[in-house]
Amino acid sequence: MFRIAGRIAQMEESATLRMAHRARQMRQSGADVINLSLGEPDFDTPEFIVEAAIKSLRSGATKYTPVAGNQELREAIRDKFLRDNNISYSIDELMVSCGAKQCFANLCFALLEEGDEAVMLAPYWVSYFEIVKLTGAQPVVVQSSVENNYKPDLKDLRKALNSRTKLFVFSTPCNPTGTVFSEADLRAMAELFAEYPDVLVISDEIYEYIQFGTNHFSIASFPGMKERCATINGFSKGFAMTGWRLGYMGAPRPIIEACVKIQGQFTSGAASFSQEAATLALRSDLTETYKMRDAYELRRDHLLEQLKSIPAFRLNQPQGAFYVLPEVSDFFGKRYKDVQIKDAEDFALFLLAEAHVAVVNGIAFGAPQCIRISYSISEERITEAVERIRKALALLH
Ligand SMILES: Cc1ncc(COP(=O)(O)O)c(C=O)c1O
């Protein structure tokens, strides 16, 4: 028999995908399941981007691309970083990958070895933890709490750093919390990392364009930080292009060179027509992007208002992305019929079974007291979902 490598047994299955699969199964058996577990926009890609890809395919963009990305796209990325983030990258400090996820994977495989440590803020995006583990390095987690709106105490962050630390990763706005790190937060972080010149700071800014009433700041824009940061971004969220598989990053040249080497062996350059269409997206006036952002903001307000009817949910105040991460541990230990809710996974399964609402439990995000609710869905469905959750929770005692 085939023997599957040990690293696969060490790997967690994606909680988000597992929940989506369960929800799909219930739907197939006829249930009207409301899916609040999704990590992607419910909007279609704006029409002008789709048209650009079709045109690109028709004009023959069907071949391999340069591993680091098309020159035109990298020029658009360079201009975007300057326009939106006040970071001045040269073309050889930029690369395009098959998603922001691949940017992060490239960085981890370029930097991490067994014995190294990678520090991350909890709650974290699940893939940070799993990809770090795949390299043989050790993920080190810095906790935060809902009371602080999931912003860490920098004293705890400092305690986690040592001579084995190779990288630090965080996202702003954050998945799964929706927390946005302000200019002042980032300045304090930058000052801390000035004392650790051997640590690469990875700022994942994939939700940059989904922020409500706050300005986006990039930690790499502070003086002296560009040289010690990697800034990751992509098209999946702000342009509703999850299926196009396209992300990018700026980082110091030796790091980009190492990442290009890895990507050249793993996947080669990202899809040709995705890149041509994305060039246009980045050079657009972002009208379509901001329309989607405004819709998410209304949904966020609506969801938070609805959730007030469940006082046992301890809510955070998300300022971006499309998630809320309430603490639900008040329900642990409660029962319905012969089911006892022991943890967040049981809680999510209970909601699926009794309310026909799919959410993701927080365990894989390093938030075992929480569930993640995605509001990438219409306001009507949000209203109905919360009403169903409220009714189901009344069954517990
Ligand atoms: C914080 C964060 N980073 C990266 C990604 C992956 O983005 P991409 O689709 O560009 O690989 C996601 C997707 O859910 C995310 O939430």
The ligand as a Tripos MOL2 file, in Angstrom:
@<TRIPOS>MOLECULE
LIG
   16    16     1     0     0
SMALL
NO_CHARGES

@<TRIPOS>ATOM
      1 C1         -6.0610   36.7410    5.5620 C.3       1 LIG1
      2 C2         -6.0880   36.0380    4.2520 C.ar      1 LIG1
      3 N1         -4.9630   35.9780    3.5220 N.ar      1 LIG1
      4 C3         -4.9340   35.3480    2.3370 C.ar      1 LIG1
      5 C4         -6.0670   34.7350    1.8240 C.ar      1 LIG1
      6 C5         -5.9580   33.9990    0.5140 C.3       1 LIG1
      7 O1         -6.1730   34.8040   -0.5680 O.3       1 LIG1
      8 P1         -5.9820   34.2610   -2.0520 P.3       1 LIG1
      9 O2         -7.3340   33.8780   -2.5470 O.co2     1 LIG1
     10 O3         -5.4260   35.4490   -2.7900 O.co2     1 LIG1
     11 O4         -5.0340   33.1220   -2.0220 O.co2     1 LIG1
     12 C6         -7.2510   34.7620    2.5380 C.ar      1 LIG1
     13 C7         -8.4420   34.0670    2.0290 C.2       1 LIG1
     14 O5         -9.3700   33.7340    2.7290 O.2       1 LIG1
     15 C8         -7.2730   35.4410    3.7790 C.ar      1 LIG1
     16 O6         -8.3770   35.4820    4.5110 O.3       1 LIG1
@<TRIPOS>BOND
     1     1     2 1
     2     2     3 ar
     3     2    15 ar
     4     3     4 ar
     5     4     5 ar
     6     5     6 1
     7     5    12 ar
     8     6     7 1
     9     7     8 1
    10     8     9 2
    11     8    10 1
    12     8    11 1
    13    12    13 1
    14    12    15 ar
    15    13    14 2
    16    15    16 1
@<TRIPOS>SUBSTRUCTURE
     1 LIG1         1 GROUP 0 **** ****
